[in-house]
């Protein structure tokens, strides 16, 4: 017996108005741009075209199709076991920060390669530079502590002609430093992006992956799928998100004149009091909290500046 068909909204209204992923996935169009996706698209129990979102290969191919179809990215790949990001949510961060930049520019979103961005922990996937460069023509420096991630992100930047002159990747040689060694002398950035490690331990990260898989499969999963959750440094660090962001804020003070707007994603609202306290101690004079959501996942961007 056919399951009762769900009624899906035409638009994902919780995504940013300029987000290209507000409509449901058009698998026919995506396959037209990236034919290899076709082997992963099946009719689900409601007779809708879909993929198995618990299958890492299916999610990887979906991302390749999305990036080619919407952002003209001809080459995109990640090493095995590295994080495969959800593109719609990543695009939201870019668009909300574009709005913030406009607030300091007479309401006009800055575009072009003179507008410089820094992506802390860009990862092997290089997703924020891809979207920011493609949507607004911004120049990006991406940093990471992982040589494999740096190599992968550099390859993505160099193999796509629309990124080659806009995206550069730098290795952070000291895991305790966030801006030092990355921001060069007399270098200035307009926006800083950061998606910090979410968990505080390997065990917590594994538990989170199992919850995610169990929700997707609608049954209890006890064995994590390789290549689904990301490498250790992408998912967790000592002290987790809160400690990382507090360190980021403290270190940002040393580079107060090098960046117009610093920002980071904050996944848990319970972390906000500690974040605001750190910002007060660092002397930030302008602080913005921007709510975001994707599906049932609620988050926020916290941005700060040392100049008005």
C-alpha positions as CSV (number, residue, x, y, z in Angstrom):
1,X,0.0,0.0,0.0
2,X,1.3,3.4,-1.0
3,X,2.2,5.6,2.0
4,X,0.1,8.7,2.4
5,X,1.9,11.4,0.4
6,X,3.3,14.3,2.3
7,X,2.5,17.8,1.3
8,X,5.7,19.7,0.7
9,X,5.9,23.5,0.6
10,X,7.0,25.0,-2.7
11,X,9.6,27.2,-1.0
12,X,11.8,26.5,2.0
13,X,10.8,29.8,3.6
14,X,13.2,29.5,6.5
15,X,16.2,29.9,4.1
16,X,17.5,33.3,3.1
17,X,15.5,35.0,0.3
18,X,18.5,35.0,-2.0
19,X,19.4,31.4,-1.3
20,X,19.2,29.4,-4.6
21,X,18.2,26.3,-2.7
22,X,14.8,27.5,-1.4
23,X,12.9,25.3,-3.8
24,X,12.8,21.5,-3.5
25,X,15.5,19.6,-5.3
26,X,14.7,19.4,-9.0
27,X,16.5,16.1,-9.6
28,X,15.7,16.2,-13.4
29,X,17.5,19.5,-13.7
30,X,20.4,18.4,-11.4
31,X,20.9,15.2,-13.4
32,X,20.9,17.3,-16.6
33,X,23.9,19.2,-15.1
34,X,25.5,16.2,-13.5
35,X,24.3,12.9,-15.1
36,X,26.2,10.7,-12.7
37,X,23.7,11.6,-10.0
38,X,21.0,9.6,-11.9
39,X,22.2,6.3,-10.4
40,X,21.4,7.5,-6.9
41,X,18.0,9.0,-7.6
42,X,15.1,6.6,-6.8
43,X,11.4,7.0,-6.1
44,X,10.7,7.0,-2.4
45,X,7.7,5.5,-0.6
46,X,5.7,8.6,-1.6
47,X,6.7,8.1,-5.3
48,X,8.8,11.3,-5.2
49,X,12.3,11.4,-6.7
50,X,14.9,11.4,-4.0
51,X,18.2,10.0,-2.8
52,X,19.2,8.1,0.3
53,X,20.6,10.9,2.5
54,X,22.2,8.3,4.8
55,X,24.4,7.1,1.9
56,X,27.6,9.1,1.8
57,X,28.2,8.5,-1.9
58,X,24.6,9.7,-2.7
59,X,25.2,12.9,-0.7
60,X,28.6,13.5,-2.3
61,X,27.1,13.2,-5.8
62,X,24.2,15.4,-4.9
63,X,26.7,18.1,-3.7
64,X,28.6,17.8,-7.0
65,X,25.4,18.3,-8.9
66,X,24.3,21.3,-6.8
67,X,27.7,22.9,-7.1
68,X,27.8,22.4,-10.9
69,X,24.2,23.4,-11.5
70,X,24.0,26.5,-9.4
71,X,27.6,27.7,-9.1
72,X,29.3,26.4,-12.3
73,X,31.8,24.3,-10.4
74,X,33.3,21.7,-12.8
75,X,35.5,20.0,-10.3
76,X,34.7,19.2,-6.7
77,X,35.7,16.3,-4.6
78,X,36.8,15.5,-1.0
79,X,39.1,12.9,0.5
80,X,37.5,9.9,2.1
81,X,36.3,10.4,5.7
82,X,36.1,14.2,5.3
83,X,33.0,16.3,5.9
84,X,30.5,16.6,3.1
85,X,28.6,19.8,3.9
86,X,24.9,20.6,3.3
87,X,25.1,23.2,0.6
88,X,21.8,25.1,1.3
89,X,22.7,25.9,5.0
90,X,26.3,27.0,4.0
91,X,24.8,29.4,1.4
92,X,22.6,31.0,4.1
93,X,25.7,32.0,6.0
94,X,27.2,33.7,3.0
95,X,24.0,35.6,2.2
96,X,23.4,36.8,5.7
97,X,26.9,38.1,5.9
98,X,26.4,39.9,2.6
99,X,23.5,41.7,4.2
100,X,25.7,42.6,7.2
101,X,28.3,44.0,4.8
102,X,25.6,46.0,3.1
103,X,24.6,47.6,6.4
104,X,28.0,49.2,6.4
105,X,27.9,50.2,2.7
106,X,24.8,52.4,2.4
107,X,22.6,49.3,2.0
108,X,24.4,48.0,-1.0
109,X,25.9,44.6,-1.0
110,X,29.6,44.9,-2.0
111,X,30.6,42.7,-4.9
112,X,33.9,42.1,-6.8
113,X,37.4,40.9,-6.0
114,X,38.3,44.0,-3.9
115,X,36.1,42.6,-1.2
116,X,38.2,40.2,0.9
117,X,37.0,37.4,3.1
118,X,38.7,35.0,5.5
119,X,37.3,31.5,6.1
120,X,38.7,29.9,9.3
121,X,38.8,26.1,9.0
122,X,37.8,26.0,5.4
123,X,38.0,22.2,5.3
124,X,38.7,19.9,2.4
125,X,35.4,21.0,0.8
126,X,36.1,24.7,0.5
127,X,32.4,25.4,0.5
128,X,32.2,29.0,1.8
129,X,34.8,30.3,-0.7
130,X,33.0,28.5,-3.5
131,X,29.6,30.1,-2.7
132,X,31.0,33.6,-1.8
133,X,33.2,33.8,-4.9
134,X,30.5,32.5,-7.2
135,X,27.6,34.6,-5.8
136,X,29.4,37.9,-5.2
137,X,32.8,37.7,-6.8
138,X,34.5,38.1,-3.4
139,X,38.1,37.1,-2.8
140,X,38.7,34.5,-0.2
141,X,41.6,33.2,1.9
142,X,40.8,29.9,3.5
143,X,42.8,28.5,6.4
144,X,43.1,25.0,7.9
145,X,45.3,23.1,10.3
146,X,45.1,19.9,8.3
147,X,47.5,19.5,5.4
148,X,45.2,17.1,3.6
149,X,42.3,19.5,3.8
150,X,44.5,22.3,2.5
151,X,45.7,20.2,-0.4
152,X,42.1,19.3,-1.3
153,X,40.7,22.9,-1.0
154,X,43.7,24.2,-3.0
155,X,42.9,21.6,-5.8
156,X,39.3,22.7,-5.9
157,X,40.3,26.3,-6.2
158,X,42.9,25.7,-8.9
159,X,40.8,23.3,-11.0
160,X,37.9,25.7,-11.4
161,X,38.5,28.7,-13.6
162,X,35.9,30.8,-11.8
163,X,37.7,30.3,-8.5
164,X,41.4,30.2,-9.5
165,X,42.0,34.0,-9.1
166,X,39.6,34.5,-6.2
167,X,40.5,31.7,-3.7
168,X,43.8,31.0,-1.9
169,X,44.3,28.4,0.8
170,X,46.8,28.7,3.7
171,X,48.0,26.1,6.2
172,X,47.8,27.1,9.8
173,X,51.0,25.6,11.3
174,X,49.9,26.0,15.0
175,X,46.6,24.5,16.0
176,X,46.3,26.9,18.9
177,X,46.5,30.0,16.6
178,X,43.5,31.1,14.6
179,X,44.6,34.4,13.0
180,X,48.3,34.5,13.5
181,X,50.3,33.0,10.6
182,X,47.2,33.4,8.4
183,X,46.5,37.2,8.3
184,X,49.7,38.7,6.8
185,X,51.2,42.0,7.7
186,X,49.2,44.9,6.4
187,X,46.5,42.6,5.1
188,X,42.9,43.5,5.6
189,X,39.7,41.5,5.4
190,X,36.1,42.7,5.2
191,X,34.4,39.6,6.6
192,X,35.6,36.6,8.6
193,X,33.7,33.3,8.4
194,X,34.0,30.4,10.8
195,X,32.1,27.1,11.3
196,X,33.7,25.9,14.5
197,X,34.1,22.3,15.7
198,X,30.7,21.4,17.2
199,X,31.6,18.6,19.7
200,X,34.0,18.4,22.7
201,X,35.1,14.8,22.2
202,X,35.4,11.9,19.7
203,X,32.7,10.1,21.7
204,X,30.3,13.1,21.5
205,X,30.9,13.4,17.8
206,X,30.2,9.7,17.2
207,X,27.0,9.9,19.2
208,X,25.9,12.9,17.1
209,X,26.6,11.0,13.9
210,X,24.6,8.0,15.1
211,X,21.6,10.3,16.1
212,X,21.7,11.9,12.6
213,X,21.8,8.5,10.9
214,X,19.0,7.1,13.1
215,X,16.8,10.1,12.2
216,X,17.4,9.6,8.5
217,X,16.8,5.8,8.6
218,X,13.9,6.2,11.2
219,X,15.4,3.3,13.2
220,X,18.2,3.0,15.7
221,X,21.7,2.9,14.1
222,X,24.6,1.7,16.3
223,X,27.4,1.8,13.8
224,X,28.6,5.1,12.2
225,X,28.9,5.2,8.4
226,X,32.5,6.0,7.3
227,X,32.8,9.2,5.3
228,X,29.6,10.6,6.7
229,X,30.5,12.6,9.8
230,X,33.9,14.2,9.0
231,X,37.4,14.0,10.4
232,X,38.2,14.7,14.1
233,X,39.3,18.3,13.7
234,X,36.3,19.1,11.6
235,X,33.8,17.8,14.3
236,X,35.4,18.2,17.7
237,X,38.1,20.0,19.7
238,X,38.9,20.1,23.4
239,X,36.2,22.2,25.0
240,X,34.0,22.1,21.9
241,X,32.3,25.0,20.2
242,X,32.1,27.3,23.2
243,X,35.8,27.1,24.1
244,X,36.9,27.4,20.5
245,X,34.7,30.5,19.9
246,X,35.9,32.2,23.2
247,X,39.5,31.6,22.0
248,X,38.6,33.0,18.6
249,X,37.2,36.2,20.2
250,X,40.2,36.7,22.4
251,X,42.6,36.3,19.5
252,X,40.5,38.5,17.3
253,X,41.3,41.5,19.5
254,X,44.9,41.3,18.4
255,X,43.7,41.7,14.8
256,X,41.1,44.3,15.5
257,X,42.4,46.6,12.7
258,X,42.8,43.8,10.2
259,X,39.1,42.8,9.9
260,X,35.9,44.8,9.6
261,X,33.6,42.0,10.7
262,X,34.5,38.8,12.5
263,X,31.8,36.1,12.7
264,X,31.1,32.5,13.6
265,X,28.2,30.1,13.6
266,X,26.9,29.2,17.1
267,X,24.9,25.9,17.1
268,X,23.7,26.0,20.7
269,X,21.9,28.9,22.3
270,X,23.3,27.8,25.7
271,X,26.7,29.0,24.5
272,X,25.6,32.5,23.9
273,X,26.1,33.9,27.4
274,X,29.8,32.8,27.4
275,X,30.2,34.2,23.9
276,X,28.7,37.6,24.8
277,X,30.9,37.7,28.0
278,X,34.0,37.1,25.9
279,X,33.1,39.8,23.4
280,X,32.6,42.3,26.2
281,X,36.0,41.4,27.7
282,X,37.6,41.7,24.3
283,X,36.2,45.2,23.8
284,X,34.0,44.5,20.8
285,X,32.0,47.7,20.1
286,X,29.4,46.3,17.6
287,X,27.8,42.9,18.1
288,X,25.1,41.3,15.9
289,X,23.3,38.0,16.4
290,X,21.6,36.7,13.2
291,X,19.1,33.8,13.6
292,X,19.3,31.0,11.0
293,X,17.4,27.8,10.4
294,X,17.4,24.9,8.0
295,X,14.6,22.4,8.4
296,X,14.2,21.7,12.1
297,X,17.8,22.9,12.8
298,X,17.9,26.3,14.5
299,X,21.2,28.2,14.7
300,X,22.6,31.7,14.7
301,X,25.5,33.7,13.4
302,X,27.3,36.0,15.9
303,X,29.3,38.8,14.3
304,X,31.4,41.4,16.0
305,X,33.6,44.4,15.2
306,X,36.0,46.6,16.9
307,X,35.0,49.6,14.8
308,X,31.7,51.3,14.2
